[in-house]
Each structure stands twice: as C-alpha cells, then as structure tokens.
C-alpha cells in the first residue's frame, strides 16, 4: 500500500485517526504543546501528587522539542524533534492520564509501544535536522508553563501544515 498524505486539524478526532496507517504523512494544523525532559518530570510530579495539570492531556498533542531563541522578525526560532526515548520513562503515565498524540523522533521502548497500542494513542515522527524549515509551519509560539525552564519549558504552538509521519498507531 502506498503512503497516504492527510491534512489533520488538532486535536485529533477518532474519525481522522481511523484513516491513518503507519508510514502515512500528516500535515498537522492547530494547537501543539512542547514538552521535553524537565517538563515531563514536572508533569509526572503533578500526576503522582494528584495536582492539576496545565492542560487536558486528552485534548493535547505533545511535541518533544524546545524552540530555539526567536530571531528578530520571526514567529519563533528553529524547532526540531528531540529523541523520544528520553521521555519513555514518563510516557505510560501520561497515556494513562489521557495523552493520545505524541510527536518526536526515533524509536520507542516496547513498554511505550504497548501503552500506545492498548490506549489507542498515536506516535508521530518528524524528520530531524530540518528544524529551521519546520519553523516555517509555526503560526504562533508562546511560553505556556514553567518559563524558568527556558527551552525545556512548555510552549504553546499553533501550527499550519507541520509535516510528520505516523510511526505507531
């Protein structure tokens, strides 16, 4: 079967998800939150202590990246995916709390794969090394939570046609 290309409005709807297959290209538009290692550790602490999260995980797409500093006249700096296995220790708990869409690069552990499959979540990958080009898909970028973490803070991105590929579904 040939790769299909899908334009997806986020948050991902079950009807959109039903059309997706591993290897398909997606052009994502809508709201995405960034989260890297430090943000994941804080999210984990909040979940373990039953404190409110900064967003509803079931309506959230998490992108494992941190924007570089914004150049003059640009919406944001370069954005590129970070290695997803660095988030694997946190991912099953996030999925248990409702997360259904993750975007990063690289492989996932067998535990994370099983969690994605059993909870009907989706893992998408972006091509590494093209972060300056990917930044062209960013419509807006704002610090959303924990700004003191710098690039590790949670940023709210609005994207238009951000390219990714379905890796696990």
N, C-alpha and C positions, 0 to 999 in steps of 0.2 A: 504494500500500500504506500502511496506517495505521501510525503509530508503535506499537511494542510496548513493554511495560514488563517488565523482567526483574529478578528478585532474584538477585544474584550473590554467592557466597561466594568470597573471595580466599584463596589465589592462584587466578587464572582458569584454568579447565580447558579443554582443547580442545573438549570436548562443549558447554560453555557458550558458548564463542566461536563455534561453528558456528551458533548460534541468533541471533546479533547482526547487525544491519544498521545502516548509517549512519542517524542520526536516532532510533534507539531510545533510550528512557530506561532507565537501570540504577540500581538501588538496591544499593550496594556494602556488603558487610559483611565484616569480617576485618581483616587487618593491612595497613597502608599506611605507607610511609616518605616523609617530606617531603624535598625537595631543591630548593634554589634555586641561584643563580649560583655562590656561593662553594663550596658543597658539590659542585657539578658540576665545578668546576675541580680540586678535590682528588681526586675520583673519576678524572678524566682523568689526573692525575699518577700515581696508583696504577696505572692500567691501562697507561700508557706505560712505566712502570718495572717492570712485572710483579710488583707487590706485591699482597698480598691485599686484597680489598675488605671493607668492614664487613658485607656481606650478599651472598647469592647472587642476582645480578641476575635469573636465570631464575625465581625464586620471589618476586620483588619487584614491587610496584606503586609507582611513584614519583609523588608528588603535588607539583606545582610550587607550593609555598606555604610560609609560615612562620607558625606560630601567634603571635598577639599575646600579651602577658603575661596570665597567668591571673588573673582576678578571684577574690576571696575566695569560696569555696564552689562554684567551677566546676571542671570537669574540665580545661578549657583555655580560652584566650582565643579570640577570633574567628579563624576560618581561612577564607581565601579564596584562590582560584587567582591566581597571578601570570601574566603574559604569557609564553606558551610559547616564542615566537620567541627570547627571551633564552637559552634552553637549546639552541637549534638547532645551534650550533657543536659541542656535546658529544654530541648525541643519536645520530648514526650510530655512533660508537664504543661508546656504551653498548649500543645494539641489537646491534652485532657481538659484544659480550661477554655477550649473553643477555637483556637487558631486553626485556620483551614488553608491559608495561602502563604507560602514561603518562597522567597526568591534569593538566589545566591549563586555560587559556582562550586563545582566539584561534587564528589560522591557524598553519600550519607551512610551512616552506620546501619547495620542490619536492624538494630532496635528502632532507630528513627524510621527506616523504611516500613517496618511492620506497623508502627504507630500511624504513619501517613495512610497506609492502606486500610487499616482497621477503622480509622475515623473518617475515611473518605476525604482526606485533605489532598493538597496538590503541592508538589515541589517543582519550581521552575528554575532554570539556569539562564544566566546571562553570560555573554562572552567576556572573558577578562581581557584587559589590555586595550580596551577601546573606551575608557571612561570619559574622555573628552567628547567623543561622538555621542555617547549615551546622554551626556548632559544636555544635548540639544532637544531631548524629549521632555525636559523638565519645564513645566509651565510656572510653578512657584515652589519655593523652598523656604521653610521657616523652622526655627528651633521650636520643638513641641514640648519636650520634657528634659529635665536634667542638663540644662545648658552648660553647667560647670564641667561636664564630661567632654566638652569640645567635640571632636569628630565622633566620639563614642556616644554622644547624646542621641536622643530620639528626635529625628526631624520629620516633619510632615511635608511630603512631596505631592504635588499634583502633576501627573504625567500625561503626556499625549503620545500614543504610539511607541511606548517603551518596548524594545524588542527583547523577547525571552523565548525559551524553548521548554516544552513540557518534559520533565525528567522522570518524575514519579507521580502516578495518579491511581 
